[in-house]
Amino acid sequence: MEHLFLNVLNVVLPVLICAAVGYGLAVTKAPFDNKVIGGIVSRVGYPTLIISHLSTTRLEIGTFLDMVAAAVLAVAGFGVLGYAALRVLRLPVRAFLTPLMHGNVGNIGLPVTLLALGDAGMAYTMAFVVVVLVSIFTIGMWIPAGTVSVRKLATSPIIYAVVIALALMATGYTLPKPIEKSFDILGGLSIPLMLLTLGHTLAILKPRSLGRAFTLTALHLTFAAAIASALVWLFGFTGVERGALILCCLMPSSVATYLFIDQHVPEYGPDVAGFILISTLATILVLPVALAYWI
């Protein structure tokens, strides 16, 4: 048992240490521009990571699309259950549904599945990342803003990166070596920058009403366990697929969603910050248990 938990800590601790470095940068007031780094990751890091990783991973396109379908159903499941729970709790949907729907599969999911499940696990997680990112920057913005903008979807670099990656996977073609190496370098920026940004953002958030944050975190984890169990059964996932799906569902609330809440419903910003903080801290306990006993 001791050896098992030691292996689990070897997976989780590197992620926490990298995030702690970002937290330290915020505490020491070192220069760090979240918007600039976020723009680099979303416009350059994620697209090149998707293309470079998926195009070189030996993964059947049908299997990848199965995971995409599971991710779509997972986000929809969190949306439906979250909406119902918020209605029962009489909490504003515009403020809390977006963070309840979207897990932090980018900042935490990618490095955890890479360390725990290897390249194949990261490839499956990439399917989740694609779905969650598209959802965050469309539905995730539309809910708190109260408006719909198809233009945001059509101009997202991630959409075109997915199309290119799927075309390369389906045809078996590879990128020219100089471009492939360039994309490897640029894509390699994503995970360390995401972890630094996660720690930095958690340090500058100003939480409020931690009782509500604990309640929402408990709901989120309950939804995650139910949705993961249902999707594993529905798709018949086993092995690495199963592990990646479960880990992605257990991810804490996405830090990126806070920006939209703070912009459109700022009066609930501190409450959402508290939820993101507590759900992220809960991951320290949840992931070791999941990796040890469920995956």
Disulfide bonds with the S-S distance in Angstrom:
none
